[in-house]
Amino acid sequence: MNLYNIKHPEEQVNFAQAVRQGLGKDQGLFFPEIIPTLTNIDELLALPLVERSQKILAALIGEEIPTETLNAMVKNAFTFPAPLAKVNDAIYALELFHGPTLAFKDFGGRFMAQALAAVRGDGKITILTATSGDTGAAVAHAFYGLENINVVILYPKGKISPLQEKLFCTLGGNIRTVAIESDFDACQALVKQAFDDEELRQAIGLNSANSINISRLLAQVCYYFEAVAQLPKEKRENVVVSVPSGNFGNLTAGLIAKTLGLPIKRFIASTNANDTVPRYLRSGQWEPNATVATLSNAMDVSRPNNWPRVEELFKRNGWNLADLGSDALNDVETEQALKAQNDEGYLCEPHGAIAYQVLKDQLQAGETGIFLCTAHPAKFKESVERILDIELPLPEALDKHNKLPLLSDVMENDFAKLRAYLLAK
Ligand SMILES: Cc1ncc(COP(=O)(O)O)c(C=O)c1O
């Protein structure tokens, strides 16, 4: 598989290098040179998740990873289902929260850990990643206990749910967590700065596990196929998918699935009040505001990292950005959406509720809508219980971690301090 740096197309790498490096020169994102068109979509859709995903990833990655190795990677990573739940005759929920950390990031995180273990070579590796909530848990659990791989996770102090924090800040071992006294964009900026520091990069074998790492993105492509595969055949014609979006990795993966030939009519990017993209799609002006804290905190991102990849896909496919649906919901509207969903008999959480409501608002007659449920409702227990006036039992995975003490370090938003911390350990 050949990939190029979107900012500097002359920088070209193979899959192994892209996985090890994460980001290219000038923080440029790597992007596949070729995304093949699959001609056997119906055959693929008839296969079970793991087998189908092995074939999709083989088509994307090519011969660079031996078939047996790739098959084992997929089998080890995708150990849980992604069921499609019917909400009403026209709307389905793709439940991506049945993995060990109850969030969609388990797909990407676990596949990336497998990929890195397969291509790492002999050197020491430090995974440095920023999280607005769920990435941290997925990465921490995917890498926990892997030999010679250290993981450092930055997150905005006080801006993620207490339960989310417990899930990844209680592991210890090769997983270290740092609460940064600022917002997610600052955490992301610190990670980028670290990657720009060549000396640091070499010294600790820096690698990222954000959605900027191509292996995570490729893994996420697979569950869009799984969604369509579970639809009744007569409903596969006019499929519209609504993606709750923050950093836009998930949407990028969906667009790659469409590029491969998956029959998806259009996508909708659904955001919270951090609405840089919906405003950009309306006005043509890229004008990020300061990030604001919302109920759907994992989407509190005003400068989405993956947006250049989205634009690249539209450009290369000759698609029109005007065809990308979008809208933003504020917290009051998010609460109403969660209640409306619950009234329809489907229990969700704020991120999925936004994707559901925007889908419902924009779905046309004759279309089948799918929205992505990116996290288990219990991961946002406080909000869900308050808004719906119900009591939610904690699933076992959360309950176990909830009882353990937090092991995080606290740090100012200061790159010099982070640098020293990384070098010291
Ligand atoms: C629960 C949840 N929903 C949605 C998103 C947004 O996904 P993306 O950053 O790929 O747009 C995230 C990202 O962390 C998330 O944790």
The ligand as a Tripos MOL2 file, in Angstrom:
@<TRIPOS>MOLECULE
LIG
   16    16     1     0     0
SMALL
NO_CHARGES

@<TRIPOS>ATOM
      1 C1        -18.6750    8.8510   21.5560 C.3       1 LIG1
      2 C2        -18.0630    9.5660   20.3910 C.ar      1 LIG1
      3 N1        -18.8400    9.9490   19.3820 N.ar      1 LIG1
      4 C3        -18.3490   10.6030   18.3020 C.ar      1 LIG1
      5 C4        -17.0100   10.9480   18.2180 C.ar      1 LIG1
      6 C5        -16.5070   11.7080   17.0180 C.3       1 LIG1
      7 O1        -15.7770   10.8920   16.1430 O.3       1 LIG1
      8 P1        -14.7180   11.5380   15.1530 P.3       1 LIG1
      9 O2        -13.6980   12.2200   16.0050 O.co2     1 LIG1
     10 O3        -14.1490   10.4100   14.3690 O.co2     1 LIG1
     11 O4        -15.4760   12.5130   14.3050 O.co2     1 LIG1
     12 C6        -16.1480   10.5690   19.2460 C.ar      1 LIG1
     13 C7        -14.7280   10.9080   19.1790 C.2       1 LIG1
     14 O5        -13.9670   10.7680   20.0980 O.2       1 LIG1
     15 C8        -16.6870    9.8430   20.3460 C.ar      1 LIG1
     16 O6        -15.9160    9.4510   21.3530 O.3       1 LIG1
@<TRIPOS>BOND
     1     1     2 1
     2     2     3 ar
     3     2    15 ar
     4     3     4 ar
     5     4     5 ar
     6     5     6 1
     7     5    12 ar
     8     6     7 1
     9     7     8 1
    10     8     9 2
    11     8    10 1
    12     8    11 1
    13    12    13 1
    14    12    15 ar
    15    13    14 2
    16    15    16 1
@<TRIPOS>SUBSTRUCTURE
     1 LIG1         1 GROUP 0 **** ****
